[in-house]
Amino acid sequence: MKITRSELKEIIREELLKEQMDIRSVYYSIGDAIENLLWVAKRNTQYEKDRKLKDFGNKFLKMHDMLQKHLDKTYGDWD
């Protein structure tokens, strides 16, 4: 079976659309990364005394909360 060029383009376009991320998955991926950073900063013996890592993690967490508030206000049904 031979596939025409236009059929191949359509198949590729559909596959690319399936792979696009939505804001919900991006938001939760960022949250997971922040939680991982905080876990390492608090529990890993190599980094547990580094106050800057904990401070950055907490700042990221606050920004993540600000992002959620913005999304809730602007796009009520994003989640």
C-alpha positions in Angstrom: 0.0 0.0 0.0 1.4 3.4 -1.0 0.8 6.5 1.0 0.6 9.8 -0.8 2.6 12.8 0.3 -0.6 14.6 1.6 -1.6 11.5 3.5 1.8 11.3 5.1 1.6 15.0 6.1 -1.8 14.5 7.7 -0.5 11.5 9.7 2.5 13.5 10.9 0.3 16.5 11.8 -2.0 14.3 13.8 0.8 12.6 15.7 2.4 16.0 16.5 -1.0 17.3 17.8 -1.2 14.2 20.1 2.2 15.1 21.6 1.5 18.7 22.5 1.4 19.4 26.1 -1.4 21.2 27.8 -1.1 23.7 30.6 -2.3 21.2 33.2 0.5 18.7 32.5 3.1 21.4 32.4 1.8 22.8 35.7 2.0 19.5 37.4 5.4 18.6 36.0 6.8 21.9 37.3 5.2 21.1 40.7 6.8 17.7 40.8 10.2 19.2 39.9 9.9 21.8 42.7 9.0 19.1 45.2 12.0 17.0 44.1 14.3 20.0 44.5 13.0 20.6 48.0 13.3 16.9 48.9 16.9 16.9 47.8 17.7 20.2 49.6 16.2 18.9 52.8 17.1 15.2 52.8 20.3 14.6 50.7 23.3 14.6 53.0 25.4 16.5 50.4 23.0 19.4 50.2 21.0 19.5 53.4 23.2 22.3 54.9 22.9 24.5 51.7 20.4 27.1 52.8 20.3 28.7 49.3 18.8 25.5 47.8 16.0 25.5 50.3 15.4 29.2 49.7 15.2 28.7 46.0 12.9 25.8 46.4 10.6 27.8 48.6 10.6 30.7 46.2 9.8 28.4 43.3 6.9 27.0 45.4 5.6 30.5 46.0 5.8 31.2 42.3 4.1 28.0 41.5 1.2 29.0 43.8 1.1 32.4 42.1 0.8 30.6 38.7 -2.1 28.5 40.0 -3.9 31.6 41.2 -3.4 33.2 37.8 -4.6 30.1 36.0 -7.6 29.8 38.2 -8.5 33.4 37.7 -7.9 33.6 34.0 -8.8 30.1 32.8 -11.3 28.7 35.4 -11.5 25.3 33.9 -7.8 24.7 33.1 -7.5 21.9 35.7 
